[in-house]
Amino acid sequence: MACCLKDELLCSICLSIYQDPVSFGCEHYFCRKCITEHWSRQEPHGARDCPECRRTFADPLLSPSLKLSNIVERYSAFPLDAILNAQRSSYPCKDHEKVKLFCLSDKSLVCFFCDEPALHEQHQVTTIDEAYEEIQREMKEQLATLQDSEKGHTEALRLLQRQLTETKSSAKGLRATIGEVFEHLQRFLRERQKAMLEELETDTARTLSDIEHKLQRFSQQLRDVKEGIGILQERLNEPGRHGFLEGVALTSERIKGKIHETNLTYEDFPTSKYMGPLQYTIWKSLFQDISPVPAALTLDPVTAHQRLILSDDCTIVAYGNLHPQPLQDSLRRFDVEVSVLGAEGFGSGVHYWEVMVSEKTQWMIGVANETVSRKGSIQIQPSRGFYCIVMHDGNQYSACTEPWTRLNVKSKLEKGEDFPGQALPLLQPRAEPRQRQECPAAENQHRASIRATDSVTRQIRSLTSTLT
C-alpha cells in the first residue's frame, strides 16, 4: 500500500514527491517548478501541453492544490524511510510485476518500493517496453559486429595459412636455386653461397615468425569473438523481459574486450633479392670498375602497379587490360602510375640496359631514385627523381624533362647524365589507344633485358647513366 501511495505522490517530470503541486485544466498534477521549466523550453507564445495526456491549452492558469499539498506534507512527515530501511535487508521486493520503469544509466529495473527516486533523478529512465526494445537493438548491433569480426578473423586466418604455405614453398625453391648457382664456383663463391643462405634463413625465419605470431593473435581474438557471441546469444535467448533486463549489466561487462578489429598486415617475403641472374650479381660485386655491359635486370613485384602482370622470373612485364589484381598494398607499390621498378639498384659506375618493347606504340623507361614517391599521381621529371624517355603517339620519342625534350632516334644516342644517389630501373608499359579484350600476357610484352637486338631495342643506349 505504501508503494502505491508513494507512486500517486510522484511528479511524472522529476520523479520526486510533489513540491508545491499545481494543476491547469486537466486531471494531472505537477510540481510548479517542473511544469514551469517544461513550458519554458517551448515556443514563447505557443500553446502549452500536459506532459501526461498531451492536451494543449492556450494560456493555462496554474492552480495550487491545497488538498494534495496536505497529503504530501503528511506523507513526508510519516517515518516511512525508517520502516522500509528496517525491512529492506530482510524482505526482497515482492511486487516486481508492477515495476514500470528501467534505468538505462544503471542498466537496472527501478522499483519505487526498494529505490529512492532521487537515486535516478539525473539518469536516463524509460519504460520497460522502451528499454526492452532499446537494449534488444543494441545487443543485436553488437552481435552483428561480432559476427562480422568473426568472418574477418576467419578470412584473415585463411590468408595467413596460405601465406605460410607460399612462404615455405618460396623459401624451398630459393634454397634450391641458390645451391645450383654456387655449386660451380670456387672457395670464395662457396663462402658467398653460405652467406646468402644464412641471409635467406634469417628472412624466412623472420617472415614465418611474423606470420605465426599473427596466427596465434588472430586465433586468440577469434576465440574471444566466439565467446562474446555465445554470451550475447545466451542473453538474447532469455525468455522473460525482466529476467533479460536484470542481467544486462553483467552481460555488458562480460563482453568487454571481446570485439577486435581485423587489420591484417604482414611483412612481404623478400623474394626479389634472391631472384634473377645470381652469377652476374656476384661477379659484379668482385669488381668496382668494369666495362659497361647490358645490366641483367629483374623487376621488383612489390613495386608493381596492380594492372601490371609479371612473369614468374620477374623479367617480363605486361600491361593488363583486365581488372586490377588483388595485390597486398605496400608503401613501395605504385597505386596510380602504372609502373614497376627494378629489384637491383645502381649506386656507382656506368650502366645501360636493353629492353625488348615488341611492337608497343607507347612506353616509358628510365631510372628513378629509390626514394621517389609511389602514391598518387606523380610528375615524371628529374626534379621528382625520375630520368626517363617515353615513346608516344606511335613513333615520337621524348625525354621527360621540364618541359619534354623531343628526341631524334635515327642516330645513336650515347650521351649519359650524372645521377646522384641510388638509382633503380623504371618501366612503365602504356595502354594502347585501342585496347583489345584478350589475354595481355600473350602479346605486347616488355622484357627486362637478358639479350636484345638493335632492331628491337631501337638503340635505347640513351638510358646510359653515370651514377655518382
Secondary structure, DSSP 8 states (H G I E B T S, - for coil): -HHHHHHHTB-TTT-SB-SSEEE-SSS--EEHHHHHHHHHTS-TTS-EE-TTT--EESS---EE-HHHHHHHHHHHHS-HHHHHHHHHTT---S-GGG--EEETTTTEEE-TTTS-GGGGTTS-EEEHHHHHHHHHHHHHHHHHHHHHHHHHHHHHHHHHHHHHHHHHHHHHHHHHHHHHHHTTS-HHHHHHHHHHHHHHHHHHHHHHHHHHHHHHHHHHHHHHHHHHHHHHHHHHT-SSHHHHHHTHHHHHHHTTT--------------GGG-S-HHHHHHHHT-SS----B----B-GGG--TTEEE-TTS-EEEE--SS-------TTS-SSS--EEBSS-B-SEEEB--EE-TT-S-EEEEEEETT---SS----SGGGTEEEEEEETTTEEEE--SS-EEE--SS-----EEE-S-EEEEEEE---SS--SS-GGGSSEEEE-SS--HHHHT-GGGG-EEE-
